[in-house]
Amino acid sequence: MADARYEDLLIIEGDLRLDAAGQPDRVCDGESIAQDVQHAILESGHLMQMVGERCGEIRRLLLQKIRQVIEADTRIMPGSVMIAQRTDDLNTAIWAIQASTLEFGTINVNLRTDHG
């Protein structure tokens, strides 16, 4: 990670992940960008507004807002964002987000929302 352009502490389920020595794990470059994108989406609140929303027009608007949040990150290639949704056996929506970075290839972010 000494040559990393972007570096951050690894956050899993809202908490720092620690290594065996009790030190925070780190992510760099593409993984750091993916983590930043994930946090930006969650902080925007748009994904949670999708929960229970039945109006197709409002859902399309919210998806567009999520794309805009992602593309606001200057490290993301404009127009490269793809968002897909599926529901698992526990009625949890899983949002698969893919985008191309300008320097580090494709990033993938998976977010879950509980319909229950």
C-alpha positions as CSV (number, residue, x, y, z in Angstrom):
1,M,0.0,0.0,0.0
2,A,3.0,2.3,0.0
3,D,2.4,3.1,-3.6
4,A,-1.4,3.5,-3.2
5,R,-2.9,6.7,-4.5
6,Y,-6.0,6.5,-2.3
7,E,-6.0,4.8,1.1
8,D,-8.7,4.4,3.8
9,L,-9.6,2.4,6.8
10,L,-11.7,-0.7,6.0
11,I,-15.3,-0.3,7.3
12,I,-17.5,-3.5,7.5
13,E,-21.1,-3.1,8.6
14,G,-20.4,0.3,10.0
15,D,-17.4,-0.6,12.1
16,L,-13.7,-0.7,11.6
17,R,-12.3,-4.1,10.8
18,L,-9.2,-4.9,12.8
19,D,-6.4,-7.3,12.0
20,A,-5.0,-10.0,14.3
21,A,-2.8,-7.4,16.1
22,G,-5.8,-5.1,16.7
23,Q,-4.8,-2.6,14.1
24,P,-7.3,-1.3,11.6
25,D,-7.3,-3.0,8.2
26,R,-6.8,-0.7,5.2
27,V,-8.1,-0.5,1.7
28,C,-6.5,1.3,-1.2
29,D,-7.2,2.6,-4.7
30,G,-10.2,0.8,-6.3
31,E,-11.4,-0.7,-3.0
32,S,-11.1,2.7,-1.3
33,I,-13.2,4.3,-4.1
34,A,-15.8,1.5,-3.8
35,Q,-16.0,2.0,-0.1
36,D,-16.4,5.8,-0.6
37,V,-19.2,5.2,-3.2
38,Q,-21.0,2.8,-0.8
39,H,-20.9,5.4,2.0
40,A,-22.0,8.2,-0.3
41,I,-25.0,6.2,-1.4
42,L,-26.0,5.3,2.1
43,E,-25.5,8.9,3.3
44,S,-27.7,10.2,0.5
45,G,-30.7,8.3,1.8
46,H,-32.0,7.6,-1.7
47,L,-31.6,3.8,-1.4
48,M,-33.7,3.6,1.8
49,Q,-36.4,5.6,0.0
50,M,-36.6,2.8,-2.5
51,V,-37.8,0.4,0.3
52,G,-41.5,-0.1,-0.1
53,E,-41.8,2.4,-3.0
54,R,-44.2,1.0,-5.6
55,C,-44.4,4.0,-8.0
56,G,-42.3,3.2,-11.0
57,E,-41.7,6.8,-11.8
58,I,-40.4,7.6,-8.3
59,R,-38.2,4.5,-8.3
60,R,-36.6,5.6,-11.7
61,L,-36.1,9.1,-10.2
62,L,-34.4,7.7,-7.1
63,L,-32.2,5.4,-9.2
64,Q,-31.1,8.5,-11.3
65,K,-30.3,10.3,-8.1
66,I,-28.2,7.4,-6.9
67,R,-26.3,7.4,-10.3
68,Q,-25.7,11.1,-9.8
69,V,-24.3,10.6,-6.3
70,I,-21.9,8.0,-7.7
71,E,-20.9,10.1,-10.7
72,A,-20.3,13.1,-8.4
73,D,-17.1,11.2,-7.3
74,T,-14.6,12.6,-9.8
75,R,-12.7,9.3,-9.8
76,I,-15.7,7.6,-11.5
77,M,-16.1,7.6,-15.3
78,P,-19.3,9.4,-16.2
79,G,-21.9,7.2,-17.8
80,S,-20.4,3.9,-16.5
81,V,-22.7,3.3,-13.6
82,M,-24.9,0.2,-13.8
83,I,-27.4,-0.6,-11.0
84,A,-29.3,-3.9,-10.8
85,Q,-31.7,-5.2,-8.0
86,R,-32.7,-8.7,-6.9
87,T,-34.5,-10.0,-3.9
88,D,-33.2,-13.0,-1.8
89,D,-35.2,-15.7,0.0
90,L,-35.5,-13.5,3.1
91,N,-37.2,-10.7,1.1
92,T,-34.1,-8.5,1.3
93,A,-33.4,-6.3,-1.7
94,I,-29.8,-6.6,-2.9
95,W,-28.5,-3.7,-5.1
96,A,-25.5,-4.6,-7.3
97,I,-23.7,-1.4,-8.4
98,Q,-20.9,-1.4,-10.9
99,A,-18.9,1.6,-12.2
100,S,-15.7,2.2,-14.0
101,T,-13.0,4.3,-12.3
102,L,-10.7,6.5,-14.3
103,E,-7.6,4.8,-13.0
104,F,-8.4,1.5,-11.3
105,G,-10.8,-0.4,-13.5
106,T,-14.3,-1.6,-12.5
107,I,-15.6,-1.4,-8.9
108,N,-18.5,-3.4,-7.5
109,V,-20.6,-2.4,-4.6
110,N,-23.4,-4.6,-3.1
111,L,-25.9,-3.0,-0.8
112,R,-28.9,-4.6,1.0
113,T,-32.2,-3.1,2.1
114,D,-34.7,-5.0,4.2
115,H,-38.2,-5.0,2.9
116,G,-39.5,-6.7,6.1
